[in-house]
């Protein structure tokens, strides 16, 4: 024992020295290495095109940005830009029907669209050989949308959007955004109304409105097309000219003025909603990207409440312990935005005292400004986040959208470089001056407390003071587009997709026996390291649900040598993130580090995992946070549903018989002691249960000595490692409904599930492909409830990752008056597959052919590769598992999928959990003929 203590003391000293001596790389040095080389050209019709070449994977990101958003909407048409975004996915003259199907067939990933105040974007990442199809489809909806548009289609998507609005409003704190924009931007201001609009205005949308909106805003001269990935300039010019060159320009979109004015007097609002914790808001209007103050305001928000060791976290959460959470952010748009600071009141604390403390911290930062150390940490956080995001070619934050946004908003594709350079040079005085200028004025003071909802969002989101509809200017005369158009008589086919470039897995073993799995990815100068333990919330002791979750929260409060604030600051100075990850079977800690700071970051990770502080004083605080998190789950319809579902299907005593969050129950969490957590840590988080996964811009030879120094000296305890006990009978289940009352909600949350007779270590590829026929976005659930009925924003099914018995989970939020009929439709789809409705050729295509084609896009980033390798190890798969998947998918038949679903899913065992207004739901359920059990949300 004495030798162990001396060794631990030496390790602590080494850790302290490592943290102190290894200075982080200067922010300016990191910024100098961030670069997205691009080339640019413009078609005669005004379409601006950006091309960035990145050959790390055989994929191309396609990102189309239109200069139209909700700020362009006239009176009586709020929500129209967003509604139109939906309509753009549902057919054009030469591509009839749902756009997702032909894109899924070719293996598109990151496929979506979104709308905000200033723009509407459509994006997908496709295999290089499928680029012609993506460009043909994007150009067809730009130039040939209206011939396929019908009133029926408008009506269908209107219903979908209204359910999206209900779903957003149904979330805890979901109604606050209406008050924020309406107060900060007065009636008639283009930012006053919500992007999703009002129900009344959505109901007014007609086919003529659709045609007018398209004509006025969707010309090529109001768009930017960005291509990033396995593409070169010559190829891009030829293909873009072929597909987009013949589209005529549209009328000039008139500029929109968005005045940003400080409030003349404070505005006080008190709301009530079905929430677990009172939240206090402070919000101010601030300028957008057209004003130099937005960057110092963004950094100020990081320092105030964005960093782990922010002013608010240090003072309200860790210092006075009067809040269970505190945050701040700067929401920046093209022409305006808002600065928001919040505090979640700790149960039992006085709301007025928390409000006063929040105000005091804001005032202190405004008055004195930040310290140089705070500036360095905030700048490092911004720069390191940008570096990680730019590994991805597309999606919402990768290379293509970053270039496109810079050109659309700032007329400079390299605007991201301007931002990063300015961030590296910002001073504390810059932040202080900007905050005094914009936050020195009155703001919105909003408090939302638990209780019956003050008002929903059904009648919110509009603005009757907007300017009326005015005819747009005529299309400019004299411009003739002579480019030949591509062949639109059929969708372009694709050649064979290139083999999946999944990297080779290199292996080694540390001197203490920890196995290391490594893959090299050098696209960006970052390294991801995950130390994973055979534990998870399934290892929680009987009667101790939530032990792992509480331990992980407590570990984030510091190590034996660093308290919570010091630990957070050490991470921030290095630009490193350390995230604890909880799953049913694994407990993991992932480090994402910048290459120049890797050694110091690994030292910090080792200290975090091996020498947690686990201080009694911190336990009191994090226990309150976890109890508040449980209360929040109970108030969130989806959280309440899953808390009831898993105990119902696995049994409350089964290791998997708990919610996906693993937060446990309030009684167990309240009773846990520090000794309980220490015992769990020492028993389950030990080197003989650990594996190390490393992916990034280094080599195994270079990183192994660093791993030896940080983890190789860790000795396993003498006592035998514990085991998890799955050898227990599952409860006998029959199909029935569990109803949980949630009064006043506009939607019902439906969660269904059953335990399947297979385990995660079995070969589930065929079963998951069959499940996609039911539960993918293109599957039967969503096509029925969203596209055909208009009752839901989307309904899905999935088969979870668990080493032991896996479960089917169904997720379906629906409008409250369609709860019973929606369950009837879900039951009909399950019973009919594969009986009366076997897999169709189209379903086989998206579930199998598309799945094979999308694999290269799925492993574009280091994080995705690390996850893939970890699953190979955890589920005992061969190293070539992913490279062999395409051939396996292509060999599958419709009959194979039918047999898989029939063999594993038993409709008579599904438990349906419904959370919503029971008074409205109860009569609907009676018609289903199923037993109904009414229960309270599981605490």
Secondary structure as UniProt FT lines:
FT   HELIX           2..21
FT   HELIX           27..32
FT   STRAND          39..42
FT   TURN            44..45
FT   STRAND          48..53
FT   TURN            55..56
FT   STRAND          59..66
FT   HELIX           70..72
FT   TURN            75..76
FT   TURN            78..79
FT   HELIX           80..87
FT   TURN            88..89
FT   HELIX           99..105
FT   TURN            106..107
FT   STRAND          109..115
FT   STRAND          120..127
FT   HELIX           128..130
FT   HELIX           131..143
FT   HELIX           146..148
FT   HELIX           151..169
FT   TURN            172..175
FT   HELIX           176..184
FT   TURN            187..188
FT   TURN            190..191
FT   TURN            195..196
FT   HELIX           199..204
FT   HELIX           207..217
FT   HELIX           220..222
FT   STRAND          223..229
FT   HELIX           233..244
FT   TURN            245..246
FT   STRAND          267..273
FT   STRAND          279..286
FT   TURN            289..290
FT   HELIX           293..301
FT   HELIX           302..306
FT   TURN            308..309
FT   HELIX           311..312
FT   HELIX           313..319
FT   STRAND          323..332
FT   STRAND          337..345
FT   TURN            347..348
FT   HELIX           351..368
FT   HELIX           372..389
FT   TURN            390..391
FT   TURN            395..397
FT   HELIX           399..410
FT   TURN            413..414
FT   HELIX           415..425
FT   HELIX           428..439
FT   STRAND          444..450
FT   TURN            458..459
FT   TURN            464..465
FT   TURN            477..478
FT   STRAND          506..509
FT   TURN            511..512
FT   STRAND          515..520
FT   STRAND          526..534
FT   HELIX           537..539
FT   TURN            542..543
FT   TURN            545..546
FT   HELIX           547..555
FT   TURN            556..557
FT   STRAND          558..559
FT   HELIX           564..574
FT   STRAND          577..582
FT   STRAND          586..594
FT   HELIX           595..597
FT   HELIX           598..610
FT   HELIX           616..635
FT   HELIX           637..650
FT   TURN            652..653
FT   TURN            655..656
FT   TURN            660..661
FT   HELIX           666..671
FT   HELIX           674..684
FT   HELIX           687..689
FT   STRAND          690..696
FT   HELIX           700..707
FT   HELIX           708..712
FT   STRAND          736..741
FT   TURN            743..744
FT   STRAND          747..759
FT   TURN            760..761
FT   HELIX           765..775
FT   TURN            777..778
FT   HELIX           780..782
FT   HELIX           783..788
FT   STRAND          795..799
FT   STRAND          805..815
FT   HELIX           816..818
FT   HELIX           819..832
FT   TURN            833..836
FT   HELIX           841..844
FT   HELIX           845..849
FT   HELIX           850..853
FT   HELIX           855..858
FT   HELIX           862..874
FT   TURN            875..876
FT   TURN            879..880
FT   HELIX           881..891
FT   HELIX           894..904
FT   HELIX           907..909
FT   STRAND          911..916
FT   HELIX           918..926
FT   TURN            927..929
FT   STRAND          932..935
//
